Amino acid sequence: MDTPILDEITKKIKSLPDNLQRQVLIFIDALQVSSMRGSPGKVLLEFSGTISPDDLTLMEQAIESGCEHVDSSEW
């Protein structure tokens, strides 16, 4: 079932070099994964309070010390 949008997308993708076509494919895969629905909040309530206060403090400290830090050699 072709639609004008699919036809236009196909035409534009065909004009791209192979490496960019691969990037489009990866992007489409990411879109499909991100559109999957997670669990409703009600289901997750059973986990509420299961992380100890000490662990929460450690997590908070790790976030605060590591956020907004750029490692220029990583890229």
SEMAR-381679 format. One record per atom (N, C-alpha, C): residue number from 1; x, y, z. Coordinates in steps of 0.05 Angstrom, whole numbers, plus 5000, padded with zeros to 4 digits. Layout:
N
{r NUM, {X, Y, Z}}
...
This chain:
75
{r 1, {5017, 4977, 5000}}
{r 1, {5000, 5000, 5000}}
{r 1, {5018, 5025, 5000}}
{r 2, {5020, 5038, 4977}}
{r 2, {5036, 5062, 4975}}
{r 2, {5020, 5086, 4980}}
{r 3, {5032, 5105, 4993}}
{r 3, {5019, 5131, 4997}}
{r 3, {5038, 5153, 4987}}
{r 4, {5027, 5177, 4983}}
{r 4, {5045, 5198, 4973}}
{r 4, {5069, 5203, 4992}}
{r 5, {5065, 5200, 5018}}
{r 5, {5087, 5205, 5037}}
{r 5, {5108, 5183, 5034}}
{r 6, {5099, 5158, 5033}}
{r 6, {5118, 5136, 5029}}
{r 6, {5133, 5138, 5003}}
{r 7, {5119, 5146, 4982}}
{r 7, {5132, 5150, 4956}}
{r 7, {5154, 5171, 4958}}
{r 8, {5148, 5193, 4971}}
{r 8, {5167, 5215, 4973}}
{r 8, {5191, 5207, 4990}}
{r 9, {5186, 5193, 5012}}
{r 9, {5207, 5183, 5030}}
{r 9, {5225, 5164, 5014}}
{r 10, {5213, 5145, 5000}}
{r 10, {5228, 5125, 4985}}
{r 10, {5246, 5139, 4964}}
{r 11, {5234, 5158, 4950}}
{r 11, {5249, 5173, 4929}}
{r 11, {5274, 5187, 4941}}
{r 12, {5270, 5200, 4964}}
{r 12, {5292, 5215, 4976}}
{r 12, {5313, 5196, 4987}}
{r 13, {5304, 5174, 4999}}
{r 13, {5324, 5155, 5010}}
{r 13, {5340, 5142, 4988}}
{r 14, {5328, 5136, 4965}}
{r 14, {5343, 5124, 4943}}
{r 14, {5364, 5143, 4932}}
{r 15, {5361, 5169, 4936}}
{r 15, {5380, 5188, 4926}}
{r 15, {5404, 5191, 4945}}
{r 16, {5402, 5180, 4969}}
{r 16, {5424, 5182, 4988}}
{r 16, {5445, 5161, 4983}}
{r 17, {5470, 5167, 4991}}
{r 17, {5491, 5146, 4990}}
{r 17, {5486, 5125, 5011}}
{r 18, {5498, 5102, 5007}}
{r 18, {5494, 5079, 5025}}
{r 18, {5497, 5085, 5054}}
{r 19, {5518, 5100, 5062}}
{r 19, {5522, 5106, 5090}}
{r 19, {5500, 5122, 5102}}
{r 20, {5488, 5140, 5087}}
{r 20, {5466, 5156, 5097}}
{r 20, {5440, 5139, 5097}}
{r 21, {5437, 5122, 5078}}
{r 21, {5414, 5104, 5079}}
{r 21, {5415, 5086, 5104}}
{r 22, {5439, 5078, 5112}}
{r 22, {5442, 5062, 5136}}
{r 22, {5434, 5079, 5161}}
{r 23, {5441, 5104, 5161}}
{r 23, {5433, 5122, 5183}}
{r 23, {5403, 5125, 5185}}
{r 24, {5390, 5127, 5162}}
{r 24, {5361, 5129, 5161}}
{r 24, {5349, 5104, 5172}}
{r 25, {5360, 5081, 5165}}
{r 25, {5350, 5055, 5175}}
{r 25, {5353, 5054, 5206}}
{r 26, {5376, 5062, 5216}}
{r 26, {5380, 5062, 5245}}
{r 26, {5360, 5081, 5259}}
{r 27, {5355, 5104, 5246}}
{r 27, {5336, 5123, 5258}}
{r 27, {5308, 5111, 5258}}
{r 28, {5300, 5098, 5237}}
{r 28, {5274, 5085, 5236}}
{r 28, {5271, 5064, 5258}}
{r 29, {5292, 5048, 5261}}
{r 29, {5292, 5028, 5282}}
{r 29, {5289, 5041, 5310}}
{r 30, {5303, 5063, 5314}}
{r 30, {5301, 5077, 5340}}
{r 30, {5273, 5088, 5344}}
{r 31, {5261, 5098, 5323}}
{r 31, {5233, 5109, 5325}}
{r 31, {5214, 5086, 5333}}
{r 32, {5218, 5063, 5321}}
{r 32, {5200, 5041, 5327}}
{r 32, {5203, 5032, 5356}}
{r 33, {5227, 5031, 5366}}
{r 33, {5231, 5023, 5394}}
{r 33, {5220, 5044, 5413}}
{r 34, {5224, 5070, 5406}}
{r 34, {5214, 5091, 5424}}
{r 34, {5184, 5093, 5425}}
{r 35, {5171, 5082, 5404}}
{r 35, {5142, 5084, 5404}}
{r 35, {5128, 5062, 5420}}
{r 36, {5145, 5043, 5429}}
{r 36, {5134, 5021, 5446}}
{r 36, {5125, 5033, 5473}}
{r 37, {5104, 5023, 5483}}
{r 37, {5093, 5033, 5508}}
{r 37, {5105, 5017, 5531}}
{r 38, {5109, 5032, 5553}}
{r 38, {5120, 5019, 5577}}
{r 38, {5097, 5010, 5595}}
{r 39, {5103, 5006, 5620}}
{r 39, {5084, 4997, 5639}}
{r 39, {5069, 5020, 5651}}
{r 40, {5043, 5017, 5656}}
{r 40, {5028, 5039, 5669}}
{r 40, {5039, 5043, 5698}}
{r 41, {5036, 5068, 5707}}
{r 41, {5046, 5075, 5734}}
{r 41, {5036, 5057, 5756}}
{r 42, {5011, 5049, 5754}}
{r 42, {4999, 5031, 5774}}
{r 42, {5016, 5006, 5779}}
{r 43, {5025, 4995, 5757}}
{r 43, {5041, 4971, 5758}}
{r 43, {5068, 4976, 5772}}
{r 44, {5079, 5000, 5769}}
{r 44, {5105, 5007, 5780}}
{r 44, {5103, 5014, 5809}}
{r 45, {5080, 5020, 5819}}
{r 45, {5077, 5028, 5847}}
{r 45, {5087, 5007, 5867}}
{r 46, {5086, 4982, 5859}}
{r 46, {5096, 4961, 5877}}
{r 46, {5125, 4964, 5884}}
{r 47, {5140, 4979, 5867}}
{r 47, {5169, 4983, 5871}}
{r 47, {5174, 5008, 5888}}
{r 48, {5154, 5024, 5893}}
{r 48, {5158, 5048, 5909}}
{r 48, {5169, 5042, 5936}}
{r 49, {5190, 5057, 5943}}
{r 49, {5203, 5053, 5970}}
{r 49, {5222, 5030, 5972}}
{r 50, {5228, 5017, 5950}}
{r 50, {5246, 4994, 5952}}
{r 50, {5275, 5001, 5951}}
{r 51, {5282, 5025, 5944}}
{r 51, {5310, 5034, 5945}}
{r 51, {5315, 5047, 5972}}
{r 52, {5336, 5038, 5985}}
{r 52, {5342, 5048, 6012}}
{r 52, {5350, 5077, 6011}}
{r 53, {5345, 5092, 6032}}
{r 53, {5352, 5120, 6033}}
{r 53, {5383, 5124, 6029}}
{r 54, {5399, 5106, 6039}}
{r 54, {5428, 5108, 6035}}
{r 54, {5435, 5106, 6005}}
{r 55, {5422, 5087, 5991}}
{r 55, {5427, 5084, 5963}}
{r 55, {5418, 5109, 5947}}
{r 56, {5395, 5120, 5956}}
{r 56, {5385, 5144, 5942}}
{r 56, {5404, 5167, 5946}}
{r 57, {5416, 5169, 5969}}
{r 57, {5435, 5191, 5974}}
{r 57, {5460, 5187, 5956}}
{r 58, {5469, 5162, 5954}}
{r 58, {5492, 5156, 5936}}
{r 58, {5486, 5163, 5907}}
{r 59, {5462, 5156, 5899}}
{r 59, {5454, 5161, 5871}}
{r 59, {5452, 5191, 5866}}
{r 60, {5441, 5206, 5885}}
{r 60, {5439, 5235, 5883}}
{r 60, {5467, 5248, 5881}}
{r 61, {5485, 5238, 5897}}
{r 61, {5513, 5249, 5897}}
{r 61, {5526, 5243, 5870}}
{r 62, {5522, 5219, 5860}}
{r 62, {5534, 5212, 5835}}
{r 62, {5524, 5229, 5812}}
{r 63, {5498, 5234, 5812}}
{r 63, {5485, 5251, 5792}}
{r 63, {5496, 5279, 5794}}
{r 64, {5497, 5290, 5818}}
{r 64, {5506, 5318, 5821}}
{r 64, {5536, 5321, 5814}}
{r 65, {5552, 5301, 5820}}
{r 65, {5581, 5304, 5814}}
{r 65, {5587, 5298, 5784}}
{r 66, {5570, 5283, 5771}}
{r 66, {5575, 5276, 5743}}
{r 66, {5561, 5292, 5722}}
{r 67, {5539, 5306, 5730}}
{r 67, {5524, 5320, 5710}}
{r 67, {5539, 5345, 5701}}
{r 68, {5533, 5353, 5676}}
{r 68, {5545, 5376, 5664}}
{r 68, {5575, 5375, 5662}}
{r 69, {5585, 5350, 5663}}
{r 69, {5614, 5346, 5660}}
{r 69, {5619, 5336, 5631}}
{r 70, {5636, 5350, 5617}}
{r 70, {5642, 5342, 5589}}
{r 70, {5670, 5330, 5588}}
{r 71, {5671, 5306, 5577}}
{r 71, {5697, 5293, 5573}}
{r 71, {5704, 5297, 5543}}
{r 72, {5721, 5316, 5538}}
{r 72, {5728, 5324, 5510}}
{r 72, {5742, 5301, 5495}}
{r 73, {5754, 5283, 5509}}
{r 73, {5768, 5261, 5495}}
{r 73, {5749, 5238, 5488}}
{r 74, {5724, 5240, 5498}}
{r 74, {5705, 5218, 5493}}
{r 74, {5695, 5219, 5464}}
{r 75, {5695, 5241, 5451}}
{r 75, {5685, 5244, 5424}}
{r 75, {5707, 5243, 5406}}
